[in-house]
Amino acid sequence: MKLTINTSFQAHASSPYLLILADSEQVQNAADLYQIKNLESIIEAAQFKAGLNEILALLDSAPACRSSALAGIGKAAELKPAQLAKIAQTIIKTSQKKFQQISIDISALPQELHYLFALSLTQAAYAFDEYKSKKNEFALEQVNLIASQTALTEQQLSLITAIQHGQNFARDLGNRPGNICFPEYLAEQALALAAEFPEQLQVTVLDEAQMAELGMGAFLAVSKGSERPGRIITLEYLACRHEAPVVLVGKGVTFDTGGISLKPGLGMDEMKFDMCGAASVLGTLRALCEAKLPIHVVGAIAAAENMPSGHATRPGDIVASMSGQTVEILNTDAEGRLVLCDALTYIKRFNPALVIDIATLTGACVVALGSVLTGLFTPDDELAAELSAAGQTAFDRVWRMPVIDDYQEQLDSPLADIANIGGPKAGAVTAACFLQRFTRDYRWAHLDIAGTAWNSGAQKGATGRPVPLLMQFLASRAQANG
């Protein structure tokens, strides 16, 4: 979906549909600007209060286009970002099947919300019908934003478009089932992305034989239970290669049965989403290539399938990680940290400026934060502040959780250097503490997206988070580096 921004409707007078965002205290402004006939009597007859998400069709009252409507936003000064997203969803839902092009006057919004509203429109326009015989018949291709005054720039619109394409790519990958999207498939997607952007991306794929040579015993303990071999995939975004890179590491467990520590059957279908960390890395790399940000980034994906079989790891097995640390595997369903710890050791060869891992890691994080906030774990205050600020700007928010040595003793094992679980208390924290043991040599943050990577129920599907957060973080760093 294409976005444009203009200061008047005249530039888009051919739009068949005009939506005017209306502040409940300043509805008359719309009448004056667009010469809407008999607006007061129309409002009175419809008892229109311009409340949040309240729509009033104006039919032929506005002469500039065939169809127009007022879209209530309540009191603009009190508008919250979550409400903004709901307004965007309502607008897209009511127009995407009817019009190829619409115009939205956003003058009633505070200028600081223009960027976020534009981003929310692109997120609301997503639908996944790849495996449906009857496809969605969406006509909407272009949204023209109108604001008499705005700080929204063409450069920001380009960034939003790149985020849209990257986030949608991540959502598509997350929504594909495990019989389609398995480790080799993720590798194929990375190679296809590099073929699409050959001057910007370089991809390397490690197979299990190469991983065995490198000593990735923790990773292989997970992947060996499946007939689908695992892969370590790295994608290097080649801009500014003279700089130490930001490395993004994504958990890519393409289906997680729990292994021998088998999960309950109810809801297990959603374990296809256990690769959403990897999907977000691929989505971010796509967005980077489109936005052409001047920043050096490496994406790394630990792709495996966790299955029970005669070859699967047993609870109580002890394996050696690439770092040399040994791990007692007390629960095979705590597998994400096992594939990640070897990936986090492997990426040291890139001499990273900092590393962010993204993983649907723990149900405990869902219990703690629900589906609203992503868990952020890092001992680095400055990095935590940067990620939190990026999350606020992109409305892809995080909440900082503790990752301190006081919790490390829960991971002690009498038989190995570390156990892969820390007991029933503070499960999200001890999972982060496990990863921290493999990240002591560089700046590091962990994003637990178990609650935010997908929605359940009737609206089941991948969200593409945290692609907006990661892109905003990288765009801010690129701008700061000048």
N, C-alpha and C positions, 0 to 999 in steps of 0.2 A: 504494500500500500504506500503510495507516494504522499508526502506531506509538503505543503507550501505555506508561506507566511506572507501576508500583505497588510497594508494599513487601511485598505478600503475594499468594499465589495466590488467596485467597478472592474477590478482586474479579473474577477471571476464571475462576471455577470451571467455567464452561460450556465452556471451551476443550476441543476434542476431543483435543488433543495437547499434551503438556508435555515440553519438553526441559530438562534440567538440566545446565548446564555443570559439568564435574567436574574439579577439580584432582587430579592423580595422587597427591598426598600427603594429600588430604583428602576422599576419596570418601565416607567414612562420614557426613560432614556432610549429604549429600543424604538418606541413610537416616533420619537423626534428624528432619530438617525435614519430610519428606513421608511419614513412617511407612511406608517401603517395606518390604514383607515379604521376609524371607529374602535381603536384598541381598548379604550376605557369600557365601552359597552360590551365588547367581546369578553374582556376579563371579568366584568361583573356578571355576565350571563353564565360564564363557565365556573365562576367562583374560584378563579385561578389566583393562588397566593405566591406563586414562584417558589414553592417549597422544594426541597431536595428531590430531584428526579421527577418532578411534576412537568408534564409536557402539555402544551396547549397548541393545537394545530390552528394556523391562521388562514388556511385555504388561499384565497386570492387577495387577502388583505394587504400583502406586501407586493408591490408591483415589480420588484427587481427579478423575481424568479417564479417558476410555476407553483412551487410549494414552499411553505415556510412554517416555522413553529418557534415558540418560546420554550426554552428548557430551563426549568427552575434550578437554582443552585443554593436556595436559602439565603442566608446573610453571608456575602462574600468574605467579609472580614473574619468570620468564624469558621470558614471552610477548612476541613481537615483533608490531608492527602488520601486517606482511605475513602472518604466521601467522593473525592475527585475521581478515583478509579471507578466507583459505581456510576457516576455520571457518564463517564466514557463508555462503560459497558452498555448503559441504556441507549446511548446515541448510536453506537455501532449496531446493536441488536435491532433497533427500529429502522435502520437505513441500509444495512449491508445487502439485503436481498432486493431492494427497490431501485437503488441509484448507483450509477458508476462513479459519480462525482458529487460531493456535497461541500458546502461551505459552512463554517462554524464561526460566528462572531464571539470571540473570547474576551472582549473588552471589559466585561464585568468581573473577570477574574483578576485577583492581584497579580502583578507582573511576575512575582517570584514563583508563581504556580504555573506559568505558561509552559515551561520546559516539561514539567512533570505531567501536565495534562496531555501534551503531545505524545509523550512516551506511553501514557496510559491508553490512549487511543490505539496505538499499534499493538499493545498487548491484548486488548479486548478483541481485536480483529482476527485472532488465531482460531482455527478449528482443524480438527484431525479427522479425515474421512478416508484414509488410505485403504482401509480394509472393508469399506462399506460399498455395497453394490449401488446404492443410491447416493450420489455425491451431493455435497452442499452446493447450492446454487447461489453463490455470493457474487454480486455484481460490483461491489464497491472497490474502486481502484485508486481513488485520489480523494484526499481531504484537504481543503483549502482553509487555513486558519486566518482569521481577520482580527486585527487589534489596532485600534487607533494609536496606541503606544505599546511597545513591547521591547523587552531585552533579548527576546529569542532571535538567534542569528541563523543564517544559512548553514554555518559550520555546526551549530548544535543540531539542526535538523538532519544534517548528514550523519552525525554521530548517532542520533536516535534511529535513523534508518538502518545503520550498521548493527546497532543493538537488536533491533527488531529481527533482522535476518539471522543473527547469531542465536538469539533466544529461541526463535522458531525452529532453527536447526536442532538445538538441544532438545526442544520439546518433541520434535519428530522422532529423534533417536530414542528418547525415553519412552515414548508411546509404542514403539515397535516391540512385538513380543519376543520372548527368549528363543523361539525357534527360528526367528529371522535375525535378531540382533544378538550375536554371540561374539566371543573375543576376536576371531578372525574378521568378522564383519566390521567391528570398530576399526581394525587395522586398515581394512579396505576403504572405509570412509575417510580415514586420515590421508591415505594415499590419493584418493580422489580429490580431496581438498587441496593437496599440494599440486596436483595436476591442473586444478582450476586457477591456482595462484602460484605458478612456478617460480616467479622472481621474488616471491615473498616468503615461501615456506619450504622447509627441508624436513623430510620425514625419515625416521629410522624405526625399524620394527625388529625386536628381538623375539626369537622363538624359544621354546623350552630348553632345547639343547644348549643354546647360548646362555640362557639364564642359569642352567646347571653349572656351566663353566665358571660363571661369575659368583657362584655360591649362594644363589637366591633360594635357600632352603625353606624359608618362611612362605614365600610366594608359592613355590611348587607344592608345599603341603596342602594348599587350597586347591590348586588347579588339577592335581593328579587324580582326584576323584571323578573327574568328568572326561567324557570322550572328546570334548571340545578343548583343544590345547590352549593354554594361556598365551598372552602376548604382553610385552612391555613396548609401548609406542611413545616415541618422542617427536614433537613437532617444534621446530625452531623457526620463529618469526624473525626474519633476517635484518630488520631495520636496526640501526645503531648497534651493530655487533661489537663495536669497540667498548661498549659499556657492559658491566656485569649484568646478567639477565635477571628479571623477575621470573621465577619458575612456578608454574601452576601444576599441581599433581592431583589427578582425579582418580577416585576409586571407581573401577569399572567392573564390578561383579554383575555380569549380565543376567544371571539368575541365581538367587540364593535360597536353596532349600534348607540351609542350616547344616548341611552335611550329615554326619552321623548324629549330631545333636539336632535332630530334625525339628523343624518349626511345626506348629499346629497348622492343620490344613486350611482353616478359615482365613481368608484374606491372603493366602500364599501367592495368588496370582499377582499381587502388587510387588512381589519381590523381583519382577522384571525391572522395576524402577531403581534397583540397587546399583545401577550403573550411571545414575544421573550426575554424579560427580565428574565422571569421564565425559558425559555428554556436555556438561557445562564448560569443560576445558575445550572441547572441539568447537562449541558454539562461540566461545570467547575468541578463539583463534580465527574463526571465520569473520567475526565482527572486526577484529584487528586488521585483517587483510583488506576489508572494505573501507574501514575508516582511515587506514594508512597512518596510524599513530607512530610518531617517532620515538619508539621505545623498544628495547630488546627484551623479548619474552620467549620462554621455552615452556611448552606444554608437555606433560608426561602423563601417561595413562597406564594404570595397572589393571589389565583386563583378564578376568578369569571367570569360570563358572564353578559354583560350589555345589557339588552333587554327592549323594551317598552311593557308594559302590564298594566292590571288593578291593578297590585301590585307594579308597578314601582314607584320609587321616583319622585316627582314633583319638578320643579324649585320653589324655595321659601321654601321648607321643611327645617326644622332644626333638626339636629341629634347630639347625644352625642358620641364622640369618646372614645376609651378605656382610653385615657389619662385624660379624664374628660373635655377636651375642647369641646365646642359646635361649630358646623359648619353650616352655612347657605349655602345651596346648590343652587346657582344661575344658574348653568348650569350642567345638568346631564351628559354631554359629558366630563366634567373634572372629570372623575371617577377614573382615575389611582391614583391620589393623595389621594383619599378617601380609597381605599383598602390598599394603602401603609402606610398611617399614623397609622392605627391600627396595621399593621404588625411591623412597626418601634417601636411602644410602646411595643408590645408583646415580641420582641427579647431582651429587656433589661434584662430579666431573665437569659440570658446567660452571663451577665457581660462582654460584648465585649471589646476587645482591640480597635477595630474600626469597623465601619459599612460602607458598600458600597451598595447603592441601585442602581438597574439597571432597567430602564424603558423606554418604548416607550411613553414618557410622553406628548410632545407638538409638534404641527405643527410649532410653533414659532421657535423651535430649528432647524427644517428643513429649514425654511426661513433664519435663521442666518448662518448656517454652511453647508447646503446642505447635500450631502451624503458622504462627505469625512471625516469629523471629528466628533467625539462624543463630546457632550457638557459635560464638567466637572464643577461641582459646589461644592465648599467646602470652609469653612472659615479657613481651616487648611493648611498653606503654605507647611509644610513638607509632608503631605499626598498628596497634589497636585503635588509636585515635584516627589514623588515616582511613582505616577500613570502616570505622563507625561513621565518619563524615561522608564517605562515599555511599554508604548504605542509606543515609538520610537523604542525600541528594537524589538518588535513584529510586527512593522508596522501596528498597530491597534491604531491609534493616537487619542488623545483628544485635546480639546482646552478649556482652563480655562475661565469660564464666571463668572460674579459677583454674589455673594449671600451675600448682605449686608443689614443692617437694614433700609437703606434709602428707600428700596422698600416695606417694610413690611406694611406701611400705606395703600398701594393699596388693601390690603386684609382685611382692617377693615370693620366690619359689624355693623350697628346700632342695630341689633337684636340678634346677637350671638357673640361668642368670635372671630370668623374668618369666612370670606367668602371663598368659594372654587375657586373663580377666582378673578383676580385683574384688570380686564378691558383689553382694547386692547393693551396697551403698555407693552413691555418687558414680553411677556407671558411666555417664558421659565424661566426667572428669577423669576417671582412671583410664578410660580409653585414650583421652588426649595425653595423659601422662605417659602411657605406653609409647605413643608416637614421639613424644618429647625426647625419649631416650635415644632416638635415632636422628635427632636434629640439633644436637648440641653445637655443631660446627658452623651454623649459619643462623641468620634471623629467620624466624618461622612463625606462622600462624596456621591454625586449624579451623576450618569451617565445618561444623556438623549440620548438614542440611536434611537430616532424616525427617524433620517435620515440615520442611518448606519445599522439597523437591517435587512433590506431587500432591494432588488432591484425591481424596477418596469419595466413595459414594456415587451419586448420579452424575456428578461432574468429574468423574475419575479421569486423571490425565496429568502428564508432566507439566510443571510450571515454567521450566527453563531458568529458574533461579539457581545460582546467583550470577547469571551472566550480566544483568544490569549493574549489579554491585561491582563485579570484577572489571567491567569496562569503564565504569566511572572512576574506580581506583586507578586504573592504568592511564586514563585520560588526564587525571589530575597530576599524576607523577610525570607524565610526558610534558604537561604544561609547566610544571615546576622546574623541570630540567631545562626548559627553554629551548 
